[in-house]
Amino acid sequence: MGIVGAGVVKILAGNSSTLAKKAGKKLQIVAVSARDKKKKRGIKLAGIKWHDSALALAKDPEIDVIVELIGGDKGVAYELCKTALKSGKHVVTANKALIAARGMELAELAEKNKVALLFEASVAGGIPIIKALKEGLAANNIKRVTGILNGTSNFILSAMADEGRPFDKVLREAQKLGYAESDPSFDINGKDAAHKLAILTALAHGCRINSEAIYTEGINNVSPDDIAYANELGFTIRPLSISRMSANGIEQRVHPSLVRKTEPIASVNGVLGAVLVECDQLGPAFFTGAGAGQGPTASAVVADIIDIASERYSLPFGVAVSKLAEAKFSGIENHKGSYYVRLNVKDKPGVLASITAAFSKQDIGVEAVLQKANTRNKTAQIALTTHHTNEKSIRKVLKNISEMEYVVETPHMIRIEEF
Amino acid sequence: MGIVGAGVVKILAGNSSTLAKKAGKKLQIVAVSARDKKKKRGIKLAGIKWHDSALALAKDPEIDVIVELIGGDKGVAYELCKTALKSGKHVVTANKALIAARGMELAELAEKNKVALLFEASVAGGIPIIKALKEGLAANNIKRVTGILNGTSNFILSAMADEGRPFDKVLREAQKLGYAESDPSFDINGKDAAHKLAILTALAHGCRINSEAIYTEGINNVSPDDIAYANELGFTIRPLSISRMSANGIEQRVHPSLVRKTEPIASVNGVLGAVLVECDQLGPAFFTGAGAGQGPTASAVVADIIDIASERYSLPFGVAVSKLAEAKFSGIENHKGSYYVRLNVKDKPGVLASITAAFSKQDIGVEAVLQKANTRNKTAQIALTTHHTNEKSIRKVLKNISEMEYVVETPHMIRIEEF
């Protein structure tokens, strides 16, 4: 009964006759539970049972569907879902941490007890991307899923680009506007997006969830300079979450990425969410919408409830857990792609030549270079993009360059995502 | 067994083990039918029964699901679907003309016989927009659906904008590239898009299909000048299909529209399709992808087959036909919005003043004006955009202006769609 829970109650109450037509039956809120009974929630709870313990909901024989909106991958949220499924109750949840950590176990419980476990709201808010991957795009083999899965990160990078302001200032503004938590670390360090990506990977590639094998890099190292250079070079920087079939296995990566401005995902600004799914039959399918917030998240929760009431729900991961592949995952060290590099160097003749020589020594072609002198301290900043290469080579060249005597700062690298 | 039919066979055959996992059972092609048995289709049909008459499929007791890819709103396509539903067989179709014309009747037959009638492929190719409207966004009241539903029209307007070439030349190129039929009239005059819009309206607003109450205007009157002026004024011209809840009823409109370049739908180029759904809870949800072609359309057909095999299909229109509203529809004469107007006038002092006076006489505010002289024949072209007004007032002002002696050509108007 937090913000999303109140949103679900609002939709179910405010829209009950339309929803009854769609569900083929009346949807009734039997009981609710929350930590604080007295808290103002802006909704009427008259006529609805109150349970002091959320776990009591799972035992209430009048209840068919449990909606878990507590959060966290253990404790009450986990116990509630587990007990509900074991008691033959359907479960709807928005809890990405729980599904990323214990999705396989809970899905097996749901299958065994022939009940639904639906979690559309756990990824990309109200965008029906989980249904699309499980059902609408089911005829396709999926090559890559690319998402903007964390609204806080995307808001920060968008605002930095619009206003040329540094990360810290924009973060404080995001906190003031309510777009970032008072402790925003999970949003900014990529952990929140990684939970969501783990879920999308399993759905897109038909494999078991692996939330360990995710390379995760936050957006806090992106500087206003990077954004300005990227812009000059024809790119926008976006906080991408990528799951890609590669020759070495499935890559799962969460990191800021340069994206060409002409790509649709480059135009996804602010707190919007987006998912691009590259399909073998359909080609690219692109979904955008509100990735978070009360209405959007509640919209996804209620859609799941209607699916259950209409008895048209699919298996939690589209196929039986026993038939999900034990996929091979590929680490970031095997990544292949192009890169953006920014260097601070002493402004002396021959420096640019030595740097480009360092790249060609590793067989890396340089695609574009910008150099800007800072006359005040006789340094220069060099920003460049490379042709297609690989993670090992780029790391080698950055190491070599950082050891050169005229390099005054650790070189900074951001991956380019090409479509 | 045309292009899409062959695509369906390719997916079912090429991907059978993955699809069996998703469907929970093996999907088997029992029989096929087409006009010409000998035609080369690039697929193996060995071991598959051949029926010379498509109607024989509906009587074949081995068949559970009929996939109708014939087209047309009467004749064999209609008879096949009707007979199949009456015989208790599920039907999957890509036939927008049939669903727009006889969707209510066929849906009632499906409901009565407790079988599925699914038509995801009939609108926007492989984009799962019908599933989204029926299921993923089911918690929302929908205010407006805006689509780019005809790839040929969008290709033509995009190519005209990129290359500054006139409609006729670009159309011939589109025909050469296979993006336009040899008789492209239904694509260009908006009829094809109108069929699709009629289906989306019923799904979005929970009402009976009304394919008569659609204002339809083709793209053939859009000139390179319009595209250039729109561009200068900050807009792109797109072939939009719009279904909107208004105070006077549901508006259904298919016409070229000016869209601000910053809107996501303005960036949908070439043969891509797109649908923007404005929801009360979720806000705007935007879907893009291939709106036509063998793979994309077959992708949607196979997704419907998997839904049937998994027994998770919903009612044809999301709610029972008996519960669909008999909605009021609003004609174009009630439309409210902003407008773009282009005039050819004699280049004389006072002309612009008289024209702007004509607008203010109808209480229409002019937002922006461009005027370009043509010294060769002493005329000038004036392009302007208005503030929010209504269809009656703009038609009145255009009539008044066309009667002015210095106006050398019938004034040209294009509606602006605001989001």
Boltz contact constraints between the chains, C-beta under 6 A:
constraints:
  - contact:
      token1: [A, 11]
      token2: [B, 139]
      max_distance: 6.0
  - contact:
      token1: [A, 21]
      token2: [B, 319]
      max_distance: 6.0
  - contact:
      token1: [A, 21]
      token2: [B, 323]
      max_distance: 6.0
  - contact:
      token1: [A, 22]
      token2: [B, 138]
      max_distance: 6.0
  - contact:
      token1: [A, 22]
      token2: [B, 318]
      max_distance: 6.0
  - contact:
      token1: [A, 22]
      token2: [B, 319]
      max_distance: 6.0
  - contact:
      token1: [A, 126]
      token2: [B, 282]
      max_distance: 6.0
  - contact:
      token1: [A, 128]
      token2: [B, 132]
      max_distance: 6.0
  - contact:
      token1: [A, 128]
      token2: [B, 136]
      max_distance: 6.0
  - contact:
      token1: [A, 131]
      token2: [B, 136]
      max_distance: 6.0
  - contact:
      token1: [A, 132]
      token2: [B, 128]
      max_distance: 6.0
  - contact:
      token1: [A, 136]
      token2: [B, 128]
      max_distance: 6.0
  - contact:
      token1: [A, 136]
      token2: [B, 131]
      max_distance: 6.0
  - contact:
      token1: [A, 136]
      token2: [B, 303]
      max_distance: 6.0
  - contact:
      token1: [A, 138]
      token2: [B, 22]
      max_distance: 6.0
  - contact:
      token1: [A, 138]
      token2: [B, 303]
      max_distance: 6.0
  - contact:
      token1: [A, 138]
      token2: [B, 306]
      max_distance: 6.0
  - contact:
      token1: [A, 139]
      token2: [B, 11]
      max_distance: 6.0
  - contact:
      token1: [A, 139]
      token2: [B, 299]
      max_distance: 6.0
  - contact:
      token1: [A, 139]
      token2: [B, 302]
      max_distance: 6.0
  - contact:
      token1: [A, 139]
      token2: [B, 303]
      max_distance: 6.0
  - contact:
      token1: [A, 140]
      token2: [B, 299]
      max_distance: 6.0
  - contact:
      token1: [A, 281]
      token2: [B, 295]
      max_distance: 6.0
  - contact:
      token1: [A, 281]
      token2: [B, 299]
      max_distance: 6.0
  - contact:
      token1: [A, 282]
      token2: [B, 126]
      max_distance: 6.0
  - contact:
      token1: [A, 282]
      token2: [B, 289]
      max_distance: 6.0
  - contact:
      token1: [A, 282]
      token2: [B, 290]
      max_distance: 6.0
  - contact:
      token1: [A, 282]
      token2: [B, 296]
      max_distance: 6.0
  - contact:
      token1: [A, 282]
      token2: [B, 299]
      max_distance: 6.0
  - contact:
      token1: [A, 283]
      token2: [B, 290]
      max_distance: 6.0
  - contact:
      token1: [A, 285]
      token2: [B, 289]
      max_distance: 6.0
  - contact:
      token1: [A, 286]
      token2: [B, 288]
      max_distance: 6.0
  - contact:
      token1: [A, 287]
      token2: [B, 287]
      max_distance: 6.0
  - contact:
      token1: [A, 288]
      token2: [B, 286]
      max_distance: 6.0
  - contact:
      token1: [A, 289]
      token2: [B, 282]
      max_distance: 6.0
  - contact:
      token1: [A, 289]
      token2: [B, 285]
      max_distance: 6.0
  - contact:
      token1: [A, 290]
      token2: [B, 282]
      max_distance: 6.0
  - contact:
      token1: [A, 290]
      token2: [B, 283]
      max_distance: 6.0
  - contact:
      token1: [A, 295]
      token2: [B, 281]
      max_distance: 6.0
  - contact:
      token1: [A, 296]
      token2: [B, 282]
      max_distance: 6.0
  - contact:
      token1: [A, 299]
      token2: [B, 139]
      max_distance: 6.0
  - contact:
      token1: [A, 299]
      token2: [B, 140]
      max_distance: 6.0
  - contact:
      token1: [A, 299]
      token2: [B, 281]
      max_distance: 6.0
  - contact:
      token1: [A, 299]
      token2: [B, 282]
      max_distance: 6.0
  - contact:
      token1: [A, 302]
      token2: [B, 139]
      max_distance: 6.0
  - contact:
      token1: [A, 303]
      token2: [B, 136]
      max_distance: 6.0
  - contact:
      token1: [A, 303]
      token2: [B, 138]
      max_distance: 6.0
  - contact:
      token1: [A, 303]
      token2: [B, 139]
      max_distance: 6.0
  - contact:
      token1: [A, 306]
      token2: [B, 138]
      max_distance: 6.0
  - contact:
      token1: [A, 312]
      token2: [B, 312]
      max_distance: 6.0
  - contact:
      token1: [A, 312]
      token2: [B, 314]
      max_distance: 6.0
  - contact:
      token1: [A, 314]
      token2: [B, 312]
      max_distance: 6.0
  - contact:
      token1: [A, 318]
      token2: [B, 22]
      max_distance: 6.0
  - contact:
      token1: [A, 319]
      token2: [B, 21]
      max_distance: 6.0
  - contact:
      token1: [A, 319]
      token2: [B, 22]
      max_distance: 6.0
  - contact:
      token1: [A, 323]
      token2: [B, 21]
      max_distance: 6.0
